[in-house]
Amino acid sequence: MPTIFFDNTYIKLGDDFYVKTHPSPVPNPSLIQFNKEFAEELGLADSVLSTEEGVAYFAGNKILEGSEPLAMAYAGHQFGGFSPQLGDGRAVHLGEIVSPKGVRYDIQLKGSGRTYFSRGGDGKSALGPVLREYLVSEAMAKLAVPTTRALAAVTSGEEVARMQLVAGGILTRVATSFVRVGTFQYFYAQQNEQAVKKLADYVIARNYPELLNVANPYESFLKAVIDRQAALIAQWMQLGFIHGVMNTDNVSIVGETLDYGPCAFMDDFAHNRCYSSVDRNHRYAYANQPSIGQWNLVRLAESLLPLLGEGDVDPEGAVKIAQDALHDYKTLYENYWLTGMRAKIGLQQAKASDKKLIDDLLDVMASNKADFTLTFYYLSQLDSVPSDKDHKLQKLFANNDLLEVWLGKWRERLSVEQLSDADRQANMLAKNPVVIPRNHQIEAAIRAAEDHNDFSVFHALHKVLQSPYALAEGNETYRLPPKAEEVVLQTFCGT
């Protein structure tokens, strides 16, 4: 059986960056899901992880040869308030591998017990958050959204205390980096400029190697991170995804969606929709995500000021460099958002009036509480002239007069496009999924697993989410919004 070769580089940064930590053994782990497709991509499909023995490694009861477990140190702004030390309170970083395609990945166990950074917590995870993160992160991957990935999920065979005793679970998650904005903040808050520089040099060499030989690598690094975050948040907005906890310790330095706590996809559309049980002031509501993205990037820029001011650049010059880079965020985000939204409504050419057309649709959706995903999916099927196909879309809207006015403007706008209806519809259907990880379906999977040890609901939902654009036999119920009694109003992080 092939050996798993670890090539650990983060640990070489030194003790300031982590605390060596081993997972806590659990009594009777059981495999829920092993991601064979992703394992193939990682070069792990034929390793010991794919055998019955794999569950012991996914539970933390055994450690693979070459793994060097540690808990990463970082700080972060949580709901606007700064915590100078957070760190991996319930995650253990096992090490790094390089895939057959030459991509370097970090592998972590989440929910594997106390670490130095647990701050009085147990470091465990309830089963529900493990299932949610597995389902949503893998769905995001299929929706082509940059994201951490799930390699495996196991039950721990023990109960964890939350509001009550619930079944425990452990997730094996993978990323091209688990470094966060908060990692830079951790050292900046300590005025440890040498560590900030060491971390920046590490991330540039590993994740932004194209910047190694540019004239101003740290300025270019800041701009690159800003660009990736703008693109990522635009994708969230285009899918109706709400992260729920956009704290700086949950902002990936490589632009991947990180830490699926109280996240949710919207059902009926509202600009200020918020599901997170811990976001009491709706700081991270749907409409706030773009501006919060910029706020978080300001925190990164602050942390990089010592590097931006190297050489002949004085402190005021460093601030100016940071301000100029941050000023570009709004334009970058709006361009990514508008390009994606044009594609969702079938437009290829760019017209100055397009943003208002899209904003008007969102307003009509909000006033009618129309389902976000189905609105765009049914719109994708419409012809450039009114027809019986309009009926499914109309059923989503209580006030069809407002919808008809908008459809008239949309069809007028389509008249200047060059594509046939069939080609345009095919393009739209490739951008507008028919199934998403709906909150009530995730909740049903969690309830079946936690209450009845029944993982069939989880497996069925996961299978459907692997083909989000397919109108397939058997996924009919997964396309539907929740009934009144199924509506989920709050999602939880599970800590």
For each residue, the residues with C-beta under 8 A, 3 or more apart:
1: 46 47 48 51
2: 43 46 47
3: 47 65
4: 44 47 48 49 64 65 66 97
5: 66 97 98
6: 64 66 67 68 94 95 96 97
7: 96 97 98 104
8: 11 12 66 68 95 96
9: 12 96 104 202 206
10: 13 17 18 70 72 93 96 106 202
11: 8 18 68 70 95
12: 8 9
13: 10 16 17 18 198 199 202
14: 17 198
15: 18 19
16: 13 73 187 192 195
17: 10 13 14 72 73 195 199
18: 10 11 13 15 70 71 72 73 93
19: 15 70 71 73 87 115 116 117
20: 68 69 70
21: 69 70 71 88 92 115 116
22: 60 63 69 92
23: 59 60 61 63 69 92 109 112 113
24: 60 112 113 114 123
25: 59 60 61
26: 29 59 60 61 156 157 158 168 170
27: 156 157 158
28: 157 158
29: 26 55 56 58 59 61 154 155 156 157 170
30: 55 154 155 157
31: 34 54 55 58 152 153 154
32: 130 131 134 152 153 154 155 169 449 455 458
33: 134 150 152 153 458 459 462
34: 31 39 49 50 54 58 151 152
35: 38 39 138 149 150 151 152
36: 39 40 45 50
37: 40 41
38: 35 41 42 138 141 149 150 151 174
39: 34 35 36 42 44 45 47 49 50 151
40: 36 37 43 44 45
41: 37 38 99 101
42: 38 39 45 97 99 105 151 174
43: 2 40 47 97 99 100
44: 4 39 40 47 49 50 97 151
45: 36 39 40 42 50
46: 1 2 50
47: 1 2 3 4 39 43 44 50
48: 1 4 51 53 54 57 64
49: 4 34 39 44 54 57 58 151 152
50: 34 36 39 44 45 46 47 54
51: 1 48 54
52: 55
53: 48 56 57 62
54: 31 34 48 49 50 51 57 58 152
55: 29 30 31 52 58 59 154
56: 29 53 59 61 62
57: 48 49 53 54 60 61 62 63 64
58: 29 31 34 49 54 55 109 151 152 153 154 170 172
59: 23 25 26 29 55 56 112 154 156 170
60: 22 23 24 25 26 57 63 92 109 112 113 170
61: 23 25 26 29 56 57
62: 53 56 57
63: 22 23 57 60 67 69 94
64: 4 6 48 57 67 94 95
65: 3 4
66: 4 5 6 8 95
67: 6 63 64 94 95
68: 6 8 11 20 94 95
69: 20 21 22 23 63 92 93 94 95
70: 10 11 18 19 20 21 92 93
71: 18 19 21 87 88 89 91 92 93 115 116 117
72: 10 17 18 87 88 91 93 178 179 183
73: 16 17 18 19 85 87 117 183 186
74: 86 87 88 180 182 183 185 186 249
75: 82 83 84 85 86 182 183 185 186 189 248 249
76: 82 83 86 180 181 182 185 247 248 249 250
77: 80 81 82 83 182 185 247 248 249 296 299
78: 81 82 83 86 247 249
79: 247 278 279 281 283
80: 77 283
81: 77 78
82: 75 76 77 78 185 189
83: 75 76 77 78 86 249
84: 75 186 189 190
85: 73 75 117 186
86: 74 75 76 78 83 89 117 119 182 186 249
87: 19 71 72 73 74 115 116 117
88: 21 71 72 74 91 92 93 108 115 117
89: 71 86 115 117 118 119 121 123 495
90: 110 111 112 113 114 115 118 121 122 123 124 125 495
91: 71 72 88 108 109 110 111 112 115 178
92: 21 22 23 60 69 70 71 88 108 109 112 113 115
93: 10 18 69 70 71 72 88 106 107 108 178
94: 6 63 64 67 68 69 107 108 109
95: 6 8 11 64 66 67 68 69 106 107
96: 6 7 8 9 10 104 105 106 107
97: 4 5 6 7 42 43 44 104 105 107
98: 5 7 102 103 104 105
99: 41 42 43 102 103 104 105
100: 43
101: 41
102: 98 99
103: 98 99 176
104: 7 9 96 97 98 99 176 206
105: 42 96 97 98 99 174 175 176
106: 10 93 95 96 174 175 176 177 178
107: 93 94 95 96 97 151 172 173 174
108: 88 91 92 93 94 172 173 174 175 178
109: 23 58 60 91 92 94 112 170 171 172
110: 90 91 125 130 133 170 171 172 173
111: 90 91 123 124 125 129 130 156 168 169 170 171
112: 23 24 59 60 90 91 92 109 123 124 170
113: 23 24 60 90 92 122 123 124
114: 24 90 118 121 122 123
115: 19 21 71 87 88 89 90 91 92 118 123
116: 19 21 71 87
117: 19 71 73 85 86 87 88 89
118: 89 90 114 115 121 122 123
119: 86 89
120:
121: 89 90 114 118 495
122: 90 113 114 118 160 161
123: 24 89 90 111 112 113 114 115 118
124: 90 111 112 113 156 158 160 168
125: 90 110 111 129 130 160 168 169 170 171 494
126: 129 130 160 162 166 167 168 169 450 494
127: 130 131 155 166 167 168 169 446 449 450
128: 131 132 166 169 446 449 450 492 494
129: 111 125 126 132 133 169 260 261 492 493 494
130: 32 110 111 125 126 127 133 134 153 169 170 171
131: 32 127 128 134 135 153 169 442 445 446 449 458
132: 128 129 135 136 260 263 442 446 491
133: 110 129 130 136 137 150 171 173 260
134: 32 33 130 131 137 138 150 153 171 462
135: 131 132 138 139 437 442 445 458 461 462 465
136: 132 133 139 140 260 263 437 442
137: 133 134 140 141 147 148 149 150 173 257 260
138: 35 38 134 135 141 142 149 150 462 465 466
139: 135 136 142 143 436 437 465 466 468
140: 136 137 143 145 147 241 257
141: 38 137 138 144 145 147 149
142: 138 139 465 466 467 468
143: 139 140 239 433 436 468
144: 141 235
145: 140 141 232 235 236 239 241 257
146: 228 232 235 254 255 256 257
147: 137 140 141 256 257
148: 137 173 174 175 178 252 256 257 258 259
149: 35 38 137 138 141 173 174 175
150: 33 35 38 133 134 137 138 153 171 172 173 174
151: 34 35 38 39 42 44 49 58 107 172 173 174
152: 31 32 33 34 35 49 54 58 171 172
153: 31 32 33 58 130 131 134 150 169 170 171 172
154: 29 30 31 32 55 58 59 169 170
155: 29 30 32 127 167 168 169
156: 26 27 29 59 111 124 160 167 168 169 170
157: 26 27 28 29 30 168
158: 26 27 28 124 168
159: 165 166 167 168
160: 122 124 125 126 156 165 166 167 168
161: 122 164 165
162: 126 165 166 494
163:
164: 161
165: 159 160 161 162
166: 126 127 128 159 160 162 450
167: 126 127 155 156 159 160 449 450 453
168: 26 111 124 125 126 127 155 156 157 158 159 160
169: 32 111 125 126 127 128 129 130 131 153 154 155 156
170: 26 29 58 59 60 109 110 111 112 125 130 153 154 156
171: 109 110 111 125 130 133 134 150 152 153
172: 58 107 108 109 110 150 151 152 153
173: 107 108 110 133 137 148 149 150 151
174: 38 42 105 106 107 108 148 149 150 151
175: 105 106 108 148 149 178 252 254 256 258
176: 103 104 105 106 207 254 256
177: 106 203 206 207 252 253 254 256
178: 72 91 93 106 108 148 175 252 258
179: 72 183 199 203 252 253 254
180: 74 76 183 248 249 250 251 252 253 258
181: 76 184 185 248 249 251 253 296 297 299 300 303
182: 74 75 76 77 86 185 186 247 248 249 250 251
183: 72 73 74 75 179 180 186 187 199 253
184: 181 187 188 196 199 200 253 300 303 304
185: 74 75 76 77 82 181 182 188 189 248 299 300 302 303
186: 73 74 75 84 85 86 182 183 189 190
187: 16 183 184 190 192 193 195 196 199 303
188: 184 185 191 192 196 302 303 306
189: 75 82 84 185 186
190: 84 186 187 195
191: 188
192: 16 187 188 195 196
193: 187 196 197 306 307
194: 197 198
195: 16 17 187 190 192 198 199
196: 184 187 188 192 193 199 200 303 304 306 307
197: 193 194 200 201 306 307
198: 13 14 194 195 201 202
199: 13 17 179 183 184 187 195 196 202 203
200: 184 196 197 203 204 218 221 304 307
201: 197 198 204 205
202: 9 10 13 198 199 205 206
203: 177 179 199 200 206 207 208 221 253 254
204: 200 201 207 208 209 211 212 217 221
205: 201 202 209 212
206: 9 104 177 202 203 209
207: 176 177 203 204 253 254
208: 203 204 211 220 221 224
209: 204 205 206 212
210: 214
211: 204 208 214 217 220 221 224
212: 204 205 209 217
213:
214: 210 211 217 220
215:
216: 219 220 321
217: 204 211 212 214 220 221
218: 200 221 222 304 307 308 310
219: 216 222 223 308 321 325
220: 208 211 214 216 217 223 224
221: 200 203 204 208 211 217 218 224 225 304
222: 218 219 225 226 300 301 304 308 321 322 325
223: 219 220 226 227 325 328
224: 208 211 220 221 227 228
225: 221 222 228 229 253 255 297 300
226: 222 223 229 230 297 325 326 328 329 332
227: 223 224 230 231 332
228: 146 224 225 231 232 254 255
229: 225 226 232 233 251 255 293 296 297 329
230: 226 227 233 234 293 329 332 333 336
231: 227 228 234 235 255 332 336
232: 145 146 228 229 235 236 255 256 257
233: 229 230 236 237 289 290 293 333
234: 230 231 237 238 290 333 336 337 340
235: 144 145 146 231 232 238 239 241 336 340
236: 145 232 233 239 241 242 243 257 289
237: 233 234 240 241 286 289 290 337
238: 234 235 337 340 341 344
239: 143 145 235 236 265 373 433 436
240: 237 265 266 269 286 372 373 436
241: 140 145 235 236 237 263 264 265 266
242: 236 263 264 265 266 273 274 275 276 284 285 286 289
243: 236 246 250 257 263 284 289
244: 261 262 263 264 274 275 276 278 279 284 491 493
245: 250 259 261 262 276 278 279 284 493
246: 243 250 251 283 284 289 292 293 296
247: 76 77 78 79 182 250 251
248: 75 76 77 180 181 182 185 251 296 299 300
249: 74 75 76 77 78 83 86 180 181 182
250: 76 180 182 243 245 246 247 258 259 261
251: 180 181 182 229 246 247 248 258 296 300
252: 148 175 177 178 179 180 255 256 257 258
253: 177 179 180 181 183 184 203 207 225 300
254: 146 175 176 177 179 203 207 228
255: 146 225 228 229 231 232 252
256: 146 147 148 175 176 177 232 252
257: 137 140 145 146 147 148 232 236 243 252 260
258: 148 175 178 180 250 251 252
259: 148 245 250
260: 129 132 133 136 137 257 263
261: 129 244 245 250 276 278 491 492 493 494 495
262: 244 245 275 276 277 278 279 490 491 492 493
263: 132 136 241 242 243 244 260 275 491
264: 241 242 244 275 276 439 488 491
265: 239 240 241 242 372 373 436 437 438 439
266: 240 241 242 269 270 273 286 372 373
267: 371 372 438 439 481 482 487
268: 369 370 371 372 481
269: 240 266 273 362 365 366 369 370 371 372 375
270: 266 273 286 366 369
271: 286 287 362 366
272: 282 285 286 287 288
273: 242 266 269 270 285 286
274: 242 244 279 282 284 285 286
275: 242 244 262 263 264 439 488 489 490 491
276: 242 244 245 261 262 264 279 284 490 491 493
277: 262 490 491 492 493
278: 79 244 245 261 262 492 493
279: 79 244 245 262 274 276 282 283 284 285
280:
281: 79
282: 272 274 279 285 288
283: 79 80 246 279 288 292
284: 242 243 244 245 246 274 276 279 288 289 292
285: 242 272 273 274 279 282 288 289
286: 237 240 242 266 270 271 272 273 274 289
287: 271 272
288: 272 282 283 284 285 291 292
289: 233 236 237 242 243 246 284 285 286 292 293
290: 233 234 237 293 294 333 337
291: 288 294 295
292: 246 283 284 288 289 295 296
293: 229 230 233 246 289 290 296 297 329 333
294: 290 291 297 298 326 329 330 333
295: 291 292 298 299
296: 77 181 229 246 248 251 292 293 299 300
297: 181 225 226 229 293 294 300 301 326 329
298: 294 295 301 302 326
299: 77 181 185 248 295 296 302 303
300: 181 184 185 222 225 248 251 253 296 297 303 304
301: 222 297 298 304 305 308 322 325 326
302: 185 188 298 299 305 322
303: 181 184 185 187 188 196 299 300
304: 184 196 200 218 221 222 300 301 307 308 322
305: 301 302 308 309 315 318 319 322
306: 188 193 196 197 309 310 318
307: 193 196 197 200 218 304 310
308: 218 219 222 301 304 305 313 318 321 322
309: 305 306 313 314 315 317 318
310: 218 306 307 313
311:
312:
313: 308 309 310 317 318 321
314: 309 317 318
315: 305 309 318 319
316: 319 320
317: 309 313 314 320 321
318: 305 306 308 309 313 314 315 321 322
319: 305 315 316 322 323
320: 316 317 323 324
321: 216 219 222 308 313 317 318 324 325
322: 222 301 302 304 305 308 318 319 325 326
323: 319 320 326 327
324: 320 321 327 328
325: 219 222 223 226 301 321 322 328 329
326: 226 294 297 298 301 322 323 329
327: 323 324 330
328: 223 226 324 325 331 332
329: 226 229 230 293 294 297 325 326 332 333
330: 294 327 333 334
331: 328 334 335
332: 226 227 230 231 328 329 335 336
333: 230 233 234 290 293 294 329 330 336 337
334: 330 331 337 338 355
335: 331 332 338 339
336: 230 231 234 235 332 333 339 340
337: 234 237 238 290 333 334 340 341
338: 334 335 341 342 350 354 355 358
339: 335 336 342 343
340: 234 235 238 336 337 343 344 431
341: 238 337 338 344 345 358
342: 338 339 345 347 348 350 354 358
343: 339 340 346 347 427 428 431
344: 238 340 341 376 428 431 432
345: 341 342 357 358 361 376 379 410 428
346: 343 379 380 414 417 419 424 425 427 428
347: 342 343 350 351 354 413 414 417
348: 342 417 418 419 427
349: 416 417 418
350: 338 342 347 354
351: 347 354 413 416
352: 355
353: 356 357 413
354: 338 342 347 350 351 357 358 413
355: 334 338 352 358 359
356: 353 359 360
357: 345 353 354 360 361 406 409 410 413
358: 338 341 342 345 354 355 361 362
359: 355 356 362 363
360: 356 357 363 364 406 409
361: 345 357 358 364 365 375 406 410
362: 269 271 358 359 365 366
363: 359 360 366 367
364: 360 361 367 368 370 397 402 403 406
365: 269 361 362 368 369 370 372 375 397
366: 269 270 271 362 363 369
367: 363 364 399 402
368: 364 365 396 397 398 399 402 403
369: 268 269 270 365 366 398
370: 268 269 364 365 374 375 396 397
371: 267 268 269 374 375 396 481
372: 240 265 266 267 268 269 365 375 376
373: 239 240 265 266 376 377 432 433 434 435 436
374: 370 371 377 378 396 479 481
375: 269 361 365 370 371 372 378 379 393 396
376: 344 345 372 373 379 380 428 431 432
377: 373 374 380 381 429 432 433 434 479
378: 374 375 381 382 392 393 396
379: 345 346 375 376 382 393 428 432
380: 346 376 377 425 428 429 431 432
381: 377 378 389 392 425 429
382: 378 379 387 389 390 393 407 425
383: 386 387 389 421
384: 411 414 415 421 424
385: 411
386: 383 390 407 411
387: 382 383 390
388: 391
389: 381 382 383 392
390: 382 386 387 393 394 407
391: 388 394 395
392: 378 381 389 395 396
393: 375 378 379 382 390 396 397 403
394: 390 391 397 400 403
395: 391 392
396: 368 370 371 374 375 378 392 393
397: 364 365 368 370 393 394 400 402 403
398: 368 369
399: 367 368 402 403
400: 394 397 403 404
401: 404 405
402: 364 367 368 397 399 405 406
403: 364 368 393 394 397 399 400 406 407
404: 400 401 407 408
405: 401 402 408 409
406: 357 360 361 364 402 403 409 410
407: 382 386 390 403 404 410 411
408: 404 405 411 412
409: 357 360 405 406 412 413
410: 345 357 361 406 407 413 414
411: 384 385 386 407 408 414 415
412: 408 409 415
413: 347 351 353 354 357 409 410 416 417
414: 346 347 384 410 411 417 424
415: 384 411 412
416: 349 351 413
417: 346 347 348 349 413 414 424
418: 348 349
419: 346 348 423 424 427
420: 423 424
421: 383 384 424 425
422: 425 426
423: 419 420 426 427
424: 346 384 414 417 419 420 421 427 428
425: 346 380 381 382 421 422 428 429
426: 422 423 429 430
427: 343 346 348 419 423 424 430 431
428: 343 344 345 346 376 379 380 424 425 431 432
429: 377 380 381 425 426 432 469
430: 426 427 469
431: 340 343 344 376 380 427 428
432: 344 373 376 377 379 380 428 429 469
433: 143 239 373 377 436 468 469
434: 373 377 468 469 470 471 475 479
435: 373 464 465 467 468 470 475 478 479
436: 139 143 239 240 265 373 433 465 468
437: 135 136 139 265 441 442 461 465
438: 265 267 441 442 478 481 482
439: 264 265 267 275 442 443 482 488 491
440: 443 444 482 486 487 488
441: 437 438 444 445 461 478
442: 131 132 135 136 437 438 439 445 446 461
443: 439 440 446 447 488
444: 440 441 447 448 457 461
445: 131 135 441 442 448 449 457 458 461
446: 127 128 131 132 442 443 449 450
447: 443 444 450 451 452
448: 444 445 451 452 454 455 456 457 458
449: 32 127 128 131 167 445 446 452 453 454 455 457 458
450: 126 127 128 166 167 446 447
451: 447 448
452: 447 448 449
453: 167 449
454: 448 449 457
455: 32 448 449 458 459
456: 448 459 460
457: 444 445 448 449 454 460 461
458: 32 33 131 135 445 448 449 455 461 462
459: 33 455 456 462 463
460: 456 457 463 464
461: 135 437 441 442 444 445 457 458 464 465 478
462: 33 134 135 138 458 459 465 466
463: 459 460 466
464: 435 460 461 467 472 474 475 478
465: 135 138 139 142 435 436 437 461 462 468 478
466: 138 139 142 462 463
467: 142 435 464 470 472 475
468: 139 142 143 433 434 435 436 465
469: 429 430 432 433 434
470: 434 435 467 475
471: 434 475
472: 464 467 475
473: 476
474: 464
475: 434 435 464 467 470 471 472 478 479
476: 473 479 480
477: 480
478: 435 438 441 461 464 465 475
479: 374 377 434 435 475 476
480: 476 477
481: 267 268 371 374 438
482: 267 438 439 440 486 487 488
483: 486 487
484: 487
485:
486: 440 482 483
487: 267 440 482 483 484
488: 264 275 439 440 443 482 491
489: 275
490: 262 275 276 277
491: 132 244 261 262 263 264 275 276 277 439 488
492: 128 129 261 262 277 278
493: 129 244 245 261 262 276 277 278
494: 125 126 128 129 162 261
495: 89 90 121 261
